[in-house]
Amino acid sequence: LLREVIDRAYSCPIVPLDGSSGICVPENEKCESPLHPNLLPCIVALESTKYFILVYENVPGHTLLDCVTFSPAILGTNSKMLFLVYQLLCLLRHIHDLGLVLADITLSDIYVDSHLWIQVTPKLEANIYELPSKPQSAQTTPSVERTEKSQDINTLTLAWVRGAISNLEYLTALNNLAGRRYGDPRCHHVLPWVTDFSSPNGANWRDLTKSKFRLNKGDR
């Protein structure tokens, strides 16, 4: 799975180190698809029996963490900050179009040059999901699973009605029961909007007693 993730993200050759012959040339390379300029280029990936070793090109000398810590004046204007955010959003869209996630990157994962062009090293391992395994003795029939899930929903809803859990906790639990995964662009949690940010300080909180249709069309 990680081999496929590396292939999608970098389109670089993958060289096995276990003595087997042959180098994996990605399909993307045949199409000559350009690498995103805000993704730190990977020259080659070395595959061992347990690990993948990624060999990158020469990286810019500093990260955003270095800038914030030692030279905050470099990012002293809103236009510079917005330029960094714009590049990051473009990369985020590109990664999501590939069916991948950047994951929880930090300032130390974002390299920046003197012209404020950034290059990011994503957390590729975050794209590997493992489904919880059930012991063979604990396998249940679909009807039993539906009953257990129904009981969980009843308990959850009762706790929400009584105010024992917040709206966010309740909706997050429902998304988890529906099989959605937080941070996954393919099946991220779905939450209703509570403000359109047209007014500051929460002056325009959504009326949750009305559906979105009623808010848009009114009562008629």
N, C-alpha and C positions, 0 to 999 in steps of 0.2 A: 504493500500500500504506500509506504513512504517513497519508494522508487517512482510510483506514478505521480505523487505530489511534487517531487523534485522535477520530474519531467514537465509537468504543467507549469510550474513556477519559473523555471530557469531555462528549459530547453537546452540543457548542456549534456555532453557525453557522460555516461556513467560507466566507470571502469571497475570491474570486479578485482578484488585482491586475494581471492581464494585459489588462484592458480588456473581458473577456467579461462579459456581463450575467448576473445571477442570483446568488443566494446559496444555498449548499447547506444545507438544514435537515435535520439528522440524523433518522433514523427513531426513535431513542430519545426525541427531544423530543416526537414525536407521542404517545408512550405516557406522557409526563410521568414518566419514571423518575428518581427523585431521585439527585443526585450524592452519592457517599460523603462523609461529613463530614470524613474525614481526608485527602481529596484536595484539593489547592489548586485552587479553582474557576478555570476558564478562561472568560473572557467571550466571546471570539471568536478564531478562527484566521485569519490572513491568509496566503493562498497566492500566492507568486510563482512564476516559472518555475523557480527553483532551491531556494527555501527556504520553510519554514512559520514564521510569526511568531505566537507565542502571546501573547495579551494577558490577563494574570491580574488578578483582583481585588486590592484592597489586602491585602498580606501582613502577618502579624504582624512586629513589629519585630526579632525575633531568631531565630536558628537554634539548634539543639542544640549546634553547634560553639561558638557564642558563650557558651552556658551553661557548657559544659565548660571553656572557656578562661578566662572572666572571672568567672563566678559558680557554681562547682561546688557551693556549699552549697545551691543551689536543688534539686538532685537528691540531697540527702544521705540520704534514707531509702529503704528497699527498696520501700515501698508506692508511692512516686512513680516509681521506676524500673519497677516492674511495671506501673503504669498506662500508661506510655509504650510498653512492650513489647506490652501488650494492644491498644492502638490500632493499633500497627504490624502486628500479626498479623491484626487484623480487616481492615485495608486490603489486606494481602497476599492474604487469601482472596478478597476482592472482585475484585481485579485478576486473580487466577488464574481466577476464575469467568468473567471476560470473555475468557479465552483470551490474556491479556497477561502481561507480567512487569514487575516494578519495576526489575529489573536492579541494577547495582552502585551503589546510592545511598549517599551519605555523610552525615555529620552536617550538612553545609552544605545538604543538600537537604531537611532536615526543619525546618520552622518551628514555633515553639512560642509560645503566649501565656502570660499571667500565671497562668492556671488549668491549665497543662500540657496543654492541648489541642493536638494536633499537626496540621499539614497538610503533605503531602509533594508534591514535584514529581518524578514518575517519569522515568526515561530512556526516553522513547518510542522513540527511534531504535534501541534494543536489540531491539525486536520485529521488526526487518526482517532477514531472513536471506537471504544470497546463496549459492546452491549453486556450488561450484567448477566453472568451465567448462572443457571439454576442447577442445583444438584439433581442427578437423575431420580433420586428418591423423592424429590420435592416437586416433580413435574405435575402440573394440574391440567385438567381438561379446560377447553374454552369456556364452558358454562360456569365452572368454578371461578375462573379468572374474571368473568364478567360480574359475578356476584361479589367478589372481593373488591373490584374497582367501584361497584355501586355503593358498597358500604363505606369505602374511603370518601367518595363524593358526598354521601349523606353526612358523615362526620365533619368533613371540611365545610360544607355549607352551613351546618348548624353552628360551628365555631365562628363563622363569618357573621351570621345573623346576630349572634350574641355579642359581637364585638371583641371576641377573643383574639382574632387576627385582623390585620389591616386589609384594605382593598388590594394593595399590591401583593401581599402574601397570598391572598386568595386566588388572584388571577395568575400568579406565578405557579401555584400548585396545580391549577386547572391546565395550564400549558404543559406542565410536566406530565400530567396524566394523559394528555392528548398526544404525547410522544414528541413534542417540540423541544428543541435544545437551545439554551441561551447562548448567544454568540455565533450561532450557525446561520449564515445568510440564506441557506436553502430552506430552513424550517425554524426560523427565529421565533421567540415568543411574540404573541399578538396581544397588544394592550390598547384599550380605548384611549383616545386623546382626552385630556382634561383642561387644556388651555390652547388658544391659538396665538399666544404671545403678543396680542395686539395692545395689551395694557400691562403696565408693570405691577408688581406687588400683589399678584393674584386677584386683580379687580375684575377679571373676566373668566372666573372658573366656570367650567361647563356644568350645566344643570343635569346631574346624573339621574334625576327622576324622569327625564324625557329621553326617548330614543334619538338617534342621529337623524332619522327621517322627520320626526316631529320638530327638531331644532331647525332643520332646513326648510321644511314645508309649512310648519305651523299646524294648529289644530283645525282641521276642516273636513 
